[in-house]
C-alpha cells in the first residue's frame, strides 16, 4: 500500500519546543541527536531545517544496531521495518511540498508484536505464528501512520501476552533485558516495547494491557504508560488474550508524547464495538492539559489497600511518601488514606468464583477470521505443533481444556458481576470523597532478577483498572537500589477522565523530572 493512502487530511498540531540533539550533521547547525528527544523538539528541529526525517530515522536505526543485539544486548527488537527509510524519504518529500503530514510527522514508533502491521510479520511472540502476514495494519497502527508516524520496528513480548512479570518468547531467543540493569526483567508483556523506548530506539511505543502489561513495563523503565478507558482505542488487528480486559495504549518518555500518541490512536472503529459506544466521549486535543500548575486545587486519594503488604519494598514505599509530598507542594489536597470498605471481598470474588478462561475462544475466533493468512487455525493446532516456549505449555493446555464463552458461561457471567461491583465501589469512593484520582505505586517492588519468579513481584495493577475499565497512567517517581532501578507512580480515575489524568501526571512530571536515560545506551 502506498504511503499516500495512509496519511489522513487531519490538522497539524504545531508543538513548540527547542530543538535538541539528533546525532546528525546538517548544513545549518552543529550535530544533533535523537536520544531523549521529544515530539515537540523533533518538530522544532524539522521546522528549522536542522535535520530531515531520513536522518532522524537513520539515527534510531543506528542505535538499534549498536545496542539491541550488540553492546548491552537489550534484545528488545524482533524485526526492524525494511521500509523505514523509504517511509522517511516519502515524509521528507511531503514536508517539502506541504509541511507536516500530521501531528506525529516523523515520530518513530516501535510496535508490540501482537499488533498486525502491513510491512512486517505478526507472531504474538510465538514460533507457532512465525511469518504471519495479514496484509493489513491494526486499526491503531494505521491511525498512527495516518498521523505521520514511522513504524520503525516490531518489539518482543511475553508469548501470547501471558505474563506481566518477564519478557521471554519463542520467536526471539533469550530474555529482553532492562536497560537500567541488564540482569533485571522488563516486566511483561509489553516489556520489549518499553525497553526499546527507554533505550531510545524509538520515540513512542505501542503496547497492550490486559492486567498490567503497559503500566508494569513503563514503571520498570522510567516511562509514561497509559491504559485508557475501555473503548477509547481499538483492539481490532491485535492478537487477543481476553477482550473484556484487553486495551491498547502508548508508552513514551514524557506525558506530552504519550498523550500525543493516544490522541492519534483514539477513534471509533466499526470492527471493535467497544469503541463505537465510547465515541461521544472522545476529546479532540489534549494540549490544554499540559499545564505545570495542573495539580493545584485537585483532590487525590491514597489507596494504601492496593500496595501495602508485608513484602512491600521499603525503598519503593519511601519514594511514594516523597511523591505524596511532591503532590502537596504542587497544590493538590492529598487524602491519606482512603479505602474501599469491602475490597478484600471484592478481590476474592474476582479471583475465586469469577474465574473465566476465554483465551481459547478469543484466539480461535481471531485465527478463524484470518483464514489462510494464519499459519495455525486453532489453539489445539498450536499445542500439537510444540512451537512455543516450554514455560507456557501448561497455560496453553489449561486454556484448551476450558470451554468458557465471554458473557455466557457461568464463570464469565460471575466475573462480569464481580467487575460491576468493583466498578461501583471505586465510583462510590471517588464520589463520596470528591476525588479527582486515586494514587499508589505502580509496583510495590523493584524489578526482579531475570529468571527469578519466586521473590515478591509487587504488581499492583491487576484489580482496579482492568476490572473497572477505568483509565490509569503511570509516570516515573524515582529510583531504588542505589538510585538505579526505576519505580512508577500511578494515577487512576473514573471512566473517560483521560484529560484530567494527563493533566495531573503532566504537572507531577514537570514538578519532579525523574526521567533519565539508561547509562548503558548513551547518546
N, C-alpha and C positions, 0 to 999 in steps of 0.2 A: 504494500500500500504506500502511495506517495506521501511524503511528509506534508504536502499541502493539504491533504484531506484530513490531517489530524489537528490542524490549527484552527480554532474557532475564532469568530469575529467578536471577541469579548473586549471590553475596555481595558486598557493598560493601566495598571496601578503604578504610579511613579513613586518609588520609595527613595527617601532621602537618607544619605549616609556618606561618610567619607570613604573613598577607596583605599583599601589596604592591599598588602602583598598578594600577588597571584603567581609568583615564581616564574614570570616570563618577561622577556625583553620587549619593549615597544619603542616606537620612534620618539614618543613624547615624554617619557619618564624613565626613572630608574626601575630596576626589576621589581616585580610584584609577586605575590604568592597566594595560593588558594587556601593554605592552612588557616582554619578558623574563620574564613571569610563568610559574611552574612549575605543574604539575598540583596539587602539594601546596598551594601558595599560593592557587591558584584555589579549591580546595575549602575551604580555611580561610576565605576571604572569603565564600563562599556559606553556610557553616555559621553564620558570624557575622552573616548578613543584611546584609552590606556592599555587596552587589550582587545582580543577578539574571542568569540565563543570557541573557536577551534583551539586557540592557545590555552584557554581555561580547561577544556576537556583533556587536552594533551597532558596537562599537569596532574589532573586527577588520575589519569591512566598511568602516568609515571609513578605516582605514589602507590597505586595498587601493585605495580610491577616490583617496586622496591621493598614493600613492607608486608604484602599479604602472604606470599609463599616463600619469600626470602627474608633475611634480617630477623626481626622478631617473629615472623611467620604467624600472623594473626589468623590466617586460614578462614577468612570470612566470605570469600568470593567463590561462587561456583563457576560462573562464566561472565566474562566481560562482553558487552554488546559489540559485535563486529561492525555494527553500523554507527557507533557512537560518533566517530569523527565526521562521517558523511552527514549525519543529522546536524552536527555543529556547523558544518560548512553551509548547509541549507539555511540555518538560522542566521548566520552572518549575511548571506545573500538577502534574505528578507529584511534584516535590520537595515542594511544599506538602502533598501528601497522604501520601506515604510516604518522603520523604527521597531520597537519591541513587538513581538508576536503575541504576547500575553503577559500576565503577572508573574509567571515563572520562566520567563525567557532565559534560556541557557542555564537554568538551575539543574544541576546534576542530581539524579535520584537513583538510589540503589533499592532494588525491589526484592522482597522476600520471595523465596522460590515456590510459594503456593499461589502466587498471582500469575495468571496467564499473561504472556507477552508475545506479540506477533513476531518479534525478531529473535527470540530465544526460547529454548525448551522450558517446560514447567514440570517439575518432578515431585514437589512437596517433600524434597529431601530423601526420596526413596528410589533405589535402583529399579524397583518394580515399575516405575513410571518414567524411566530414563528415556530421553529423546522425545517426550510427548510435546508435539507442536500442535496447538489447537487452531492456529490460523487467525487468532484474534487477541485483542487486549482485554483484560479485565476492565470493567466499567471505569473504576477509579484510575487505572493506569492510563486509559485513553483520555480521561479528563485532565490528567497531568500533562500528557503530551499536547493536548489541545491548548493548554495554557503556556506552552513553550518549553516545557521541561525536556531534558535529555536523559532517557533511561539508560544509565551507564553500565549496569551490571545486575546480575541475579545473586542474591545473598544466601548463605547457608542458613538452615533452620533445624530445629529438632524434628526428626522424621514424623511426618503427618501432624506436626504441631502438638505432639502428645505431652511433652514435658516443659514445665516452666522453670526447671532447675538447671538445665545444661543445654548446650547446643552441639549435638552429635547426630550424624545421619549416615545413611549407607551410600549416598550419592557423592559425598566428599570425604576422603579418608581423614581420620583424626578429629579432634575437638576444635571448635572455634575458641580462640583464646582471648581473654580480656586484655585489651591494650594497656590497661593500667597496671596489670600484673599478669604476665602470660602463664603463670601457674594457676590462675583462678578462672572460674567459669564466667560466662557472659550472661547467665540465666538463660531462659528459653521462652517461647520457641523462636522468637524474633531476635535471637542473640547475634546471628550473623549480620543482620541489618544494623543493629545497634553498634557492634564492634566496628563496622565499616564507616558509619557516620562519625563515631568518636575518633577514629584514626584519620579522618579527613580523606576518605576515599570517595566521598560524595557529599553534597550539601545537605541532602534530605534523604530519609529512608521511609519506605512503606512497610508496615507490619500488620499483623493480625493479633487480636487479643480475645481469647475465649475465656481465660481465667485471670491471666496476669501477663500475657506474652508481649505486650508493648511496654507496660509500666515497669515490669521487673528488669528487662534488659536496659531500659532507659536509666533506671536508678543505678544499676551496676556500672554504667559507662558515662556518668555525668551528663546525661542528655535530658531533654524535654520530650516526654511521650504523652500523647493524648489518646485516651479511649473515649470516643464520642458517644453521645446518646444513641441507643439502638434505633436505627432508621435514618441517621444523618448521612452515612456513607455506605455505598452499595457493597454487597458481598458477591455479586454475580461475576463469574470468571475466576473465582477463588476456590481452591480445594477446601471443602468444609470439614469441620470437626462436629460441632453441634450448633446448628443455625439459630437456636433460641438464645445462644450466648455469643456467637462469633460476631466480631466487629472488625472493620479495617480502620487504620489510623496512622498518623505520621509520627516519626521520630526526627528530631533536629537538635542542633546545638544551642538554639535560642528559642524563646517563646514566640517571638515575632515570626521566625522562619517556620516553626511548627504550625502556627495559625495560618500563615500564607498557604501552606500545603493543604491544610484541612479546608480552607476556603475554596480551593480549586476542586477538591475531592467531593465536597458536599453537593448533592443534586439528586432529584428523584430519578429512579431507574425502573422502568416497567418490568424488568426481569427480577427485581427484588421488591416484593410487596411492602416490606417494612419501610422502605424509603419513600414510597408513594404516600403512605399515611403521614409521614413527617414533613411533607412538602411545605405546608403553611408556616412551619417553624424555622425554616432556613433564613439566615441573615445574609446580606449582600456584602458586608465589609466588616472585618474585624479590626481594621486600622484604628478606629476611635478608641478601642480598648487599650491601646499601648500608651498608658499614662503612668508616669512614675509615682503619682500620688493615688494610684488606684485602690490602695488598701484603706485609705482614710475614710472613717465613718462606717466601715463594714463590721459585721459580727461573725466571728469564726469560732466554731465549736471543736474542742479537742476530744476525740473519741478514743480514749485510752483502752476501752474494751477490746479494740481491734488489735492492738500491738503489745500490750503489757502482758508478758508471760514469764515464767521462771527462767526461760532461756533467752530472753531479750538481751541483746548485746549492750553492755554498759556504754560503750562509745557512741553507738547509734542513739541511745536514749539521751545522752548528753548533747549530741548535735541537735536533737529535736527540741530540747529545752532552750538552746540558743536560738533556734528558728522561731520559737514562740515569742521570745523577747524581740527578735527582729520584726515580727509581725506587729507587735505592740508599738514599737518605735516608729513603724511606718504608718501608724494611725488606726490600726484595727483594734476592736474590742475582742479580746480572747476569753472565751468562756471555758474554763478548765476545772473539772471535766464536764462533759455532757454524756448522757448514756441512753441506750435503748434498753428499757426495762426487761424485756423478755428475749434479749439477744441470744443467750445460751440455748433457750428452747428453739428459737428460730434456726440457729445453726445446726442443732440436732435434727430438725425436720428436713433441712436442706441436704444433709449428709447421710441421713438414715433412710426413712421410708420413701423419701422423694428421689431416690436414685433412678436415673433414666439413661441407658446407654444406647443412644440413637446413631452412633458413628456408622455402623453398617448400613443403616437406612440412608443416611445422608450421602455417604461415599458411593454406594451403589447407584443411587439416583443421579449423582453428578457424572459418574463414568458412563452410565447409560445414555445420558444426554449428549455426550461427546461422540458416541457411535464408534466408527472405525478409527477415529483420531486417538483413542485411548489404547495404549498397549495392553492394558488389563481391563476386563469387563466387570469385575466384582471383587469384593474383599476376599471371598473364598479363593478366587484365582490368584490373588496376591499372596495369600498364605501358602498355597501349593507351590508357588514359584520359589519361595525362600529367598527372594531378592529384597531383603530388608535387614536392618541392623538386628542382631540377636537380642538386644535389650528390649525390643518392643514386641517380641513374638508372643509373650503371654497376653499383652494388651490386645493384640490383633485377634488372638484366638478367643479371648473372653468376649470381644465385640462380636465375633462371628456367631457365638452361641446365643447372643441376645436377639430378641425379636421386637425390641421397643420401636414404636412409631410415635414421633413427636405429636403431642396433643391428644393421643388416642389410647395408648397402653396405660395401665394403671399407674406404673411408676412415673411416667411422663406427666400424667394429669396431676399426680400428687406433687411433683416438682413445681409445676406451674402454680398450684395453690400455695405452696410454701413461698415461692418467689413473690406472689402477690402480697402475702403477709409481711415479708421483709420490706417490700416497696412501701407499704402503708406505714410501717413502723418508722422508717427513715423519714418519710414525708411528714409524719406527725411530729417527730422530734424537731425537725428543721422549722416547721410552722410554729410550734409552741414556744421554742426558744428564739424565734425570729432570726434564724441563722442564714447567712449567705452561703456558707460552705462548712464542711467538716474537714479536719486535717489530722493526719497521722503519718508516721514514717512509711514509705512505700514498702520497704522490707525492714524487719526488726534486727536483721543480722547482716554482716558483710558478705561479699561473695565467697563461696566455698572454694577450697582447692579442687582442681579438676580430678574427677574420679571419686570424690567424697560425697556420698549420698546418705551419710549417717549423722553428721553433726546437724544442729538446728538450721533449717533453711530460712526461717524468718519471713516467709511470704505473707503479706497482709492483704492480698488483692482478691482472693477467691470469692468472698461472700458478698460484699456490698455492691460494687459496680456491676459485675456480671448478673447478679440476682435481680437487681432493680432495673437494669437497663439504663442507669443514670451515667452521666459523664464524669470522668476523673482525669486529672492531669498531674503528672509528676515533674518536678523541677529539682535541680541539684541543690542539696542543703549542706554539703561539706564532705569531709573525708575522714576515714578511720584508719587504724593500723599505721601509725606514724605518718598520718596525712597522705596516705597513698590510695586507699580504696574508696570509691565514691559511694555516697548514700543519697537517697532522694526523699523529698517532702511531697506528699500527695494531697491535693485538694479534690474533694468530691462534692458535687452539687446536685440539685434536682434536675429533672428531665429538661433538656433544651436550654440549659444555662451555660453553654459553652462561652458565650461572650463574657459573662461575669467571671467564670473560672479563668479564662485567658487574662482578664484584667487583673485578677488577684495574683496569678502566677507571674505575670509580667512585672508588677510592682515589687513583688518579693525578689524576683531575679535582679532587677535593677538596684535594689537596696543592698544586695548581698554579693552578687558577682562571683558565685562559687565555681562556675565552669572554667576549667583549664584543660588544655590538650594533653594527651599522654606524652611523656618524655621519650618513649622508645620509638615514636614515629614523628620525628621532628620535621619542621617545615623545610 
